[in-house]
């Protein structure tokens, strides 16, 4: 199939590369000249494991190209994916100006029947708005499909290539058949393709992310209770995770969730609910719990070293909101670092991929280190925020020799408290009793 993907951000690039890998002819378009020029030179604007290899291979095989000519891409394609950003407004609502701008471009360039697919995360009713915007400029037939993405940053290629499910929102069986054909190479192991209404598909994405955010926040609350009563959240997690009704996923406590999806989607679903006169009390609590959870580590550090941290230095391991990404949006590290800075501390930080983006968010308020151990030289304690795999089995003897005192704050519970205690460390985890 000939497909245009409008938007060369995270979702657009992953979708374009994966569709091209299955033999489709894809043109990925964007109005950002610097981004398109970089992609033509093989420079990716994001870090996602395996994406560079996939893009390089499909560009060389002439299945994938990049362009700023939106009109031509639309004219030459039968399916157009809208994969532009929907940043949150002040009230939490999704900003649809970029989506509707693309819809207008599609309408102006229409030369035949087109299937327009909303891949961006959009609120209920957006398909109708897109259809109306396209129809302002053309009499050609247009069908608008809602096709939310369920990609985890750091594992997006695998998620796209082997999806748990594909959700298609459309009222046309003819369009549904086209979309089934497009996705059939990705579901050869018989994972389901669900056909539903546009509104149901639009709501499915928000509900999925909001439920996952709720699971995380609930476990963080229980972890904080464990600290109070002296229980170990790791044992509790194993005890409940073996229950098939609960499962082992998204029940790991930590310093709060961040990223481009969970915070934004929880707020957007709350806004949609409020707009229709129904208040989702549970999601208001989820948002508040997550806000407070990002402050827990700062309180633990202040308890150990005192409220005034002037003259203290802390080595931070991990800045991105999760491993295998350079995404710093709503990252817990920002809150934790700013809290320590406000108390007079000095910060030395290391992250395998997020340093350049961290500089945009934090500026020169902290020292950026070239290695994890450099961040510990002369530091009063190690504070782990993001659980990159390279941090899982470090040289604890070396860590002890670099720190002023052998103190560790483990924001992701990746280390064994008893083992570290036997090595002379003072250990603080999340809910470890």
N, C-alpha and C positions, 0 to 999 in steps of 0.2 A: 504493500500500500504506500501511497505518497502522503506524507504527513508533515504538517507544520506545527512546531512547538513554539509558542510565543512566550518568551521569558527564559533567560539563561541563568536563573538562580538554581538553588538546590534541587527543587522538584523538577524544573524544566530540563536541566542537564541530565539528571538521572533517567528521566523518562525518555529523552531523546536518544541517549546512548543505549539503553536497554531495548527500545523498539528497533533501533538500527541493528543491534546484535542479532535480532531475529530475521533480518533480511529486508526490512522495510527501508524505504528511502525517506530520510528525515532531513528537514532543514530547520535549524534552531535559530530563531530571530530575536533580536533585542535592539532597543534604541540606544543603548550605551555603547558608544564607539570603542571606548577603551577596553571594555569587556570582550566585545566581538573580536577586536584586533588581537587581544591576548589569546583567545580561544583558537584563532587561526594559527597562532604561533605555538600552540600546545600548552599555554599557560592557563591553568584553571583558577577561577576566582574563589573556590572553596576547597577544603580538604575533605575528601571522602575516600576511604581505602578502596582501591581497585578501579575507581572512576577514570583516572588518567589513562590506564592501560586500555580500558574499554573504548574511550573516546579516540585514542590514537589509532587503534586497530580499525575502527569503523570509518574514520576520516581517510585512512590509507586505502580502504576498500571502496571508497566513494559512496558509501551508504549514508554518511553523516556530513553535513556542511553547516556553516555558520554565516549569517547574513544580517544586514540592517534593513533589507528591502522587504518590509512586511507585506506590502501589496502583492509583490510577485510570489512570495511564499504562499499566500492565500490562494492566488489564482491557480497555482500549479498543484495544489493539494486538495484531496477530497475530505480529509479530516484535519481540523485545526484544534490543537490543544491550547487552552489558556492556562498558563502556569506563571502568572505574575503575583507579586506580593499583595497581601491584604492586611496591612499593618493595623493595629488597634487604635481606635480613636480615644479621646479622653474618657468617654463613657463606657469604653470596653467594646463598642461595636466595631465590626470589621469595615475598614475603609475600602470601598469598592471602586474608587475612581480609576485605578489602573485596569481592572477587569472590564469596566464599561468602556474605557478608552479603546481597548483591544476589540471589543464588540463593535464599536463604531468603525474601526479600521476594517474589520471583516465585512461589514455591510457595504462599505464603499468599494471594496475590491471584489465583491461577489461576481462570479461569471458563470455559475452553475449551482446545482444543489450541493450544500456543504453540511457536514456534521460538525458542530462546534461542541467541544468537550471542556467543561469546567474541571480542571485538575487542581486549581487553587482551592484552598480551604475557604468556603463561602457560606454565609448564613442561609437559612431557609428562605426560599423565594427568589434566590439570585438567578436561577435558570430563566425565570419569567422576565426578569429585568434585562438579562442578556439578549433574550429573544426579541424583546421589544426594541432594544437599542439597535440590533442588527436590522430589524424590519423598517427602521426609519429611513434606511438608505437603499433598500433593494426590494424587488418583488420576487426574487428567486427563493425557492424553498430553502428553509434552514431548520434543522433540528438541533436542539440544545440538550446535551447529555450531562448529567452530574456524575462524575467519576472520581470520588475522593481518593487521596493517596494515604497509605498506612505504612510509611517508611520510618524506620528508626535511624537516626543519624549515627554513622559509624558502621551500619550494616545495611545500608540502603540498596546496594546492588543485589544482595542476596534476597532481601525482602521483595524487590521488584521482580526478580527472575523466578522466585519460588514463593508467591504470595499465599498467605493463609486463606484468603478469599479475595475476589474482585467484586466490587460493588458498582453496579451500573444503574443510574437513574434515568429512565426514559418511559414515555407512554406509547412508543412506536415499536411494534414487533420487528419491523423491517430494520430499524436502527439498532435494535437489540441484537439482531443477527449479525450485523456488521461488526459490532463491538465484541461479540462472542468470537468471531473469526479473528479479530485483531489480538485478543488475549489468549486464544486457544494454545499457542506454543508455551505459554507460561503456566498452564494448569494441566499438564500432561499426566500428573499424578492424581488427577481427579479432585483437586481442591475446587471448591465451588465458585461459580460465577452467579451472583445474586442479581436478578433484575427486579427493580422496584420503582416506585414513583420518584420523580426528581426531589421532592421535598423530603421523602424518607432517606434518600441517599445523602442529601446535604446534611441532614441531622445526624446520620450515622457516624460521620467523622467526628463531630463535636462530642457526641455521647461516648465514643470509644476513648478519646483522649481524656475526657473529664472523669470517666470511671477509673482509668489508670492513675490519674492524679489523685483521686480519692483514696485508692488503695495505698499509694505512697504516703499520703498525709496521715492516714489512719495508723500505719505502722510507725511513723515518726512519733505520733502521740503515744503509742504504746511503749516505744523505746524510751521516751522521756519518763514514763511511769516506771519502767524498769530501773532507771537510775535512782528513782525515789525509794522504791521498795527493795532494791538489791537483787532483782532478777536479771537474767541474761537474755536479751532480745534474740540472740542467735539461736538459742535453744527453742525459744517460742516460735521463731520463724520456721524452724525445721518441723516443729510439732504441728503447726497449722498448714504448712505448705504441702505436706503429704496427703492432706484431705483433697480429694479430686474436685470437690465443689469450690475450693479456694485456689489451689494450684501454687506452684513455687515462684511464679513470675511477679515482679513489681511489688514484692513485699520485703525488699531490702531497705532498712532505715538508713538515713544519712543526714546531710546538712541541707536538705530541701531540693526540690526540683527546679529546673530552669529551662533554657532553650527557647526555640522559636515557636513551639507548638503548645505545650501544656498550659503555660500562663495565659497565652493569648486565647486559646480555645475555651478554657474555663470561663474567662471573662466574656467572651463572645456568646457562649451558651447562656450565661446569666443574663446578658443584655437581651437576647432573643426572648427568653422567658419573661423578663420584666416587661418587655414591649407588648407581649400578649397577655399581660395581667396575671401572670402566675410566677410566684417568687420561689426560686430554687434555694431553700435555706441551706441545704447540705453543701452546695458549691460555694456559698458565701463563707462557710466554715472552713472548707478546703483551702480557699485563698488565704484566709487569716492564719490557719495552722502553718501553711508553707512560709508565710512572711515571718512568723515567729521562729520557725525552725532554722532559718538562715542566721538567727542571732544566737543560737544555742552554743556554737563553738566559741564565740567571743566571750560568753559568760563563763565557759569552762576555763578558758585561758586566764580571764581576770580572777577567777577563784584560786588558781595556782600561783599567779604572779602578782596579784594585787590590781586594784582598779586603775592606778596610774602606771602605765607601761613605758614611761619615759626612760630612755636608756636601754630598753630591751629590743632585741632583734629576733625576728621569727622567720624561719625558712619555710616557704610555702611550696608544696608539691602539687601541681595541677591547678590550672586556671580555667580551662574550658568547662562548660556545664556538665559534660560527660566525656568519657574516653572516646578516642578515634574520631574526633571532630575538632575544628578550630573555632567553633561557635561560642561566643561569649555572651549571647543575649540572655539576660536575666540569670546569669551564672551566680551561684551562691558565693563564689570566690570574691566577687565585687563587694557584696555586703560584708563578708568577714574581714576582708582587707581594709575597707573603709572604717569599720569598727575599731580595728587595731590601730590604724593611723590616728583616729580621733582620740585615742588614749595615749598617744605620744610614741607609739612603737615605730620601729624601722622594719621594712619588709624586703626580704630577698626571695624572689620567686623563680620557679622553673616550670615550663610546660613544653612537651615535645612538639606541639603544633600551634598553640594559640598565642604565642608571644606577640606577634605583630598586631593581632586584633586586641590583645590586652592593652597594648600601648595606646590604642585609640580610646579605649574605655577608661584607663587609669592614668595615662600620660606618664610623666616622670616622677610620680609620687612614690614609686617603688623601684627597686633595683631588679633588672631582669638578668638572670643567670644562664650561662651556656650549658650547664649540666645540673643534675639533681644534687650532687654532692657539693658543688660550688655554693648552692643556696644555703647550705648548712654551716659553712665555715664561719665560726664566731657567733652563731645563732644561739639563742637561749632555748629554743625548742623547734621540733619539726612539726608542721601542721599539714597533714594530708587532706586535700579537698577533692581531688579528682583521681579515680582509681585506674590510672593507666597501667597496662600490664607490666611495664618495666619497673613499677614500684612494688610489685607483689613479693618479690624475693630479693630485697636489697641486702647490702653488707651491713648488718647491724653493728658489728664491731667498728667499722669505719664511721658509721653514723655517730656512735657514742664518742669516738675520738674527736670528731669535728664540732659537736655541740658543747656549749659551756656546761650544761647539765644534761643527762640522758632523759629528756622528757619528750614524749610523743603524743600528739593529738591526732587520732585516727578518725577522720570524718566519714569514712566509708566502711569501717569495721573489717578491713582486709587482713589485719594481723592478729595473731593470737596473744591475748593479754598475759596468760600464764607464761608463755614462752619468753615474752619480752621482760616480764618481771624477773624471771630467772637470769636474765642477762643484765639486770640492774636498772632497767628502765622504769620510769614512772609513766603509766599508760592511761590515757583517757580516750574512750570510744564513745559511741552513741548507743546508750541503753545497755551497756555491758555490766551494769551493777557495781 
